[in-house]
């Protein structure tokens, strides 16, 4: 597994706080516009839509990182939080503009009733509301992604319970605002083995 962090903290320090056995890579978002800490390492790009999508900043972020596009694991295509149908409309528009980048569709509430464009993506990004993220519908999306051999990323993973939950489902990578900002939260994740009874309630937090 890999943890992608949008952080001003030193990535080596963050990795140490996570226990030293989990690779930490940089996540770029148009919300912060951070510069690369490790220009020659793998990275990923989020779109910032969970807070507020800024098209100008998103395009600028892509342009800045274009020279090292070959190192990019995925780019989260702009989405509409909580609506799979609207997200698929956004995807249909943006996928042509993002040609050459490894695209990630952000799975949202309702995607279980709609066709996923598997042949147009390299990754699926499990987003949506917390209730949907922890539902059987999200599990089914993950299982289907595994059948297609797609990268599986999960957003907003900030608790040991949620980390364990998605790790056991086979997710490849995670991110979380809390993980990016707080040493104590990373240390809680590192200590998860000391609390083997972590349940779904904490995963839902």
Phi, psi and omega per residue, in radians:
X1 nan 2.744 3.105
X2 -2.262 2.506 2.997
X3 -1.894 2.147 3.064
X4 -1.732 2.201 -3.072
X5 -2.172 2.294 2.937
X6 -1.662 1.633 -2.971
X7 -2.551 2.674 2.989
X8 -1.585 -0.148 3.109
X9 -1.219 2.680 3.076
X10 -1.121 2.253 -3.073
X11 -1.148 -0.571 3.093
X12 -1.149 -0.712 3.102
X13 -1.125 -0.745 3.128
X14 -1.065 -0.722 3.123
X15 -1.110 -0.698 3.105
X16 -1.109 -0.708 3.133
X17 -1.174 -0.465 3.099
X18 -1.448 0.034 3.072
X19 1.917 -0.131 3.064
X20 1.433 -0.112 -3.103
X21 -1.914 0.065 -3.135
X22 -2.006 2.065 3.104
X23 -1.061 2.392 3.108
X24 -2.039 2.206 3.119
X25 -2.192 2.921 -3.057
X26 -1.563 2.361 3.019
X27 -1.890 2.235 3.121
X28 -1.820 2.414 3.053
X29 -2.341 2.670 3.092
X30 -1.208 -0.183 -3.124
X31 -1.299 -0.528 -3.056
X32 -2.014 -0.552 3.097
X33 1.085 0.642 -3.107
X34 -1.221 2.674 3.071
X35 -1.506 2.722 -3.124
X36 -1.122 2.325 2.991
X37 -1.441 -0.618 -3.115
X38 -2.263 1.474 -3.016
X39 -1.026 -0.388 -3.062
X40 -1.764 0.198 -3.123
X41 -1.965 2.800 3.098
X42 -0.968 2.544 3.120
X43 -2.581 3.046 3.059
X44 -2.450 2.806 -3.125
X45 -2.206 2.202 3.030
X46 -1.708 2.958 -3.075
X47 -1.868 -0.117 3.104
X48 1.321 0.104 -3.024
X49 -1.195 -0.381 -3.139
X50 -1.092 -0.565 3.076
X51 -1.673 -1.007 3.141
X52 -3.003 2.093 -3.123
X53 -1.346 2.196 3.118
X54 -2.047 1.744 -3.048
X55 -1.054 -0.745 -3.111
X56 -1.075 -0.794 -3.134
X57 -1.183 -0.633 3.122
X58 -1.114 -0.817 3.125
X59 -1.106 -0.699 3.136
X60 -1.123 -0.689 3.110
X61 -1.080 -0.774 3.112
X62 -1.111 -0.722 -3.125
X63 -1.117 -0.725 3.134
X64 -1.083 -0.632 -3.050
X65 -1.678 0.005 -3.100
X66 -1.017 -0.668 -3.126
X67 -1.073 -0.368 3.125
X68 -2.086 0.571 -3.113
X69 -1.005 -0.486 -3.129
X70 -1.143 -0.288 3.131
X71 -1.630 -0.048 -3.045
X72 -1.411 2.194 3.100
X73 -1.303 -0.793 3.085
X74 -2.833 2.735 2.971
X75 -2.075 2.144 3.086
X76 -1.278 2.026 3.119
X77 -1.219 2.457 -3.138
X78 -0.859 2.409 -3.057
X79 -2.376 2.984 3.066
X80 -2.028 1.977 -3.037
X81 -1.042 2.213 3.080
X82 1.548 -0.083 -3.099
X83 -2.310 1.865 3.105
X84 -1.174 -0.695 -3.094
X85 -1.096 -0.826 3.113
X86 -1.160 -0.605 3.114
X87 -1.113 -0.713 3.111
X88 -1.137 -0.576 3.062
X89 -1.160 -0.730 3.080
X90 -1.096 -0.728 -3.136
X91 -1.075 -0.762 -3.114
X92 -1.068 -0.599 3.112
X93 -1.301 -0.842 -2.975
X94 -1.391 -0.429 -3.050
X95 -1.081 -0.527 3.101
X96 -1.274 -0.611 -3.140
X97 -1.311 -0.355 -3.088
X98 -1.824 0.379 -3.121
X99 -0.970 2.319 -3.136
X100 1.750 -0.272 3.086
X101 -1.703 2.616 3.055
X102 -1.349 1.928 -2.968
X103 -1.536 2.457 3.019
X104 -2.063 2.185 3.015
X105 -1.466 2.249 3.094
X106 -1.494 1.933 -3.115
X107 -1.289 2.258 -3.088
X108 -2.166 2.968 3.097
X109 -0.905 2.221 3.116
X110 1.764 -0.118 -3.105
X111 -1.137 -0.360 -3.135
X112 -1.112 -0.337 -3.115
X113 -1.806 0.146 -3.055
X114 -2.314 2.677 3.128
X115 -1.317 2.343 3.087
X116 -1.609 2.308 -3.116
X117 -1.363 1.189 -3.016
X118 -0.997 -0.611 -3.050
X119 -1.392 -0.052 3.114
X120 -1.884 0.021 -3.071
X121 -2.200 2.727 3.020
X122 -1.809 -0.316 -3.060
X123 -2.614 2.720 2.967
X124 -2.043 2.334 -3.089
X125 -1.912 1.963 -3.129
X126 -1.372 1.833 3.128
X127 -1.992 -2.322 3.079
X128 1.377 -3.116 3.109
X129 -1.186 2.797 3.112
X130 -1.042 -0.713 3.141
X131 -1.055 -0.779 -3.141
X132 -1.203 -0.748 -3.113
X133 -0.967 -0.625 -3.097
X134 -1.647 0.196 -3.052
X135 -1.614 2.886 3.021
X136 -1.030 -0.483 3.130
X137 -1.074 -0.769 3.117
X138 -1.156 -0.670 3.083
X139 -1.027 -0.721 -3.126
X140 -1.165 -0.634 3.070
X141 -1.098 -0.746 3.126
X142 -1.084 -0.765 -3.135
X143 -1.120 -0.694 3.125
X144 -1.164 -0.706 3.096
X145 -1.043 -0.654 3.110
X146 -1.130 -0.685 3.106
X147 -1.087 -0.688 -3.121
X148 -1.448 -0.100 3.140
X149 1.271 0.570 -3.117
X150 -1.665 2.637 3.051
X151 -1.181 2.454 -3.121
X152 -2.077 2.036 3.112
X153 -2.055 2.480 3.130
X154 -2.140 2.232 3.116
X155 -1.608 2.795 3.088
X156 0.988 0.943 3.058
X157 -1.860 1.728 -3.005
X158 -2.165 0.032 -3.136
X159 -2.190 2.680 3.076
X160 -0.993 -0.699 -3.123
X161 -1.084 -0.777 -3.134
X162 -1.214 -0.646 3.111
X163 -1.053 -0.855 3.138
X164 -1.103 -0.727 -3.091
X165 -1.013 -0.881 -3.087
X166 -1.373 -0.467 3.044
X167 -1.098 -0.767 3.134
X168 -1.172 -0.468 3.090
X169 -1.352 -0.206 3.073
X170 1.729 0.318 3.086
X171 -1.121 2.547 -3.121
X172 -1.553 -0.549 -3.073
X173 -2.641 2.845 -3.049
X174 -2.465 2.768 2.893
X175 -2.505 2.924 3.096
X176 -2.997 2.353 3.126
X177 -1.060 -0.727 3.111
X178 -1.108 -0.731 3.098
X179 -1.063 -0.658 -3.109
X180 -1.270 -0.563 -3.000
X181 -1.632 -0.573 -2.875
X182 -2.122 2.169 3.069
X183 -1.067 -0.716 -3.072
X184 -1.114 -0.525 3.129
X185 -1.282 -0.674 3.062
X186 -1.115 -0.669 3.133
X187 -1.184 -0.560 3.051
X188 -1.129 -0.700 3.096
X189 -1.114 -0.760 -3.134
X190 -1.068 -0.546 -3.089
X191 -1.559 0.174 -3.033
X192 -1.067 -0.513 -3.124
X193 -1.166 -0.343 3.131
X194 -1.441 -0.113 -3.134
X195 -2.248 1.286 -2.994
X196 -1.212 -0.198 -3.076
X197 -1.684 0.328 3.110
X198 -0.973 2.224 -3.061
X199 -1.965 -3.068 -3.075
X200 -1.149 -0.521 -3.113
X201 -1.074 -0.741 3.103
X202 -1.232 -0.614 3.097
X203 -1.046 -0.552 3.141
X204 -1.348 -0.229 -3.037
X205 -1.077 nan nan
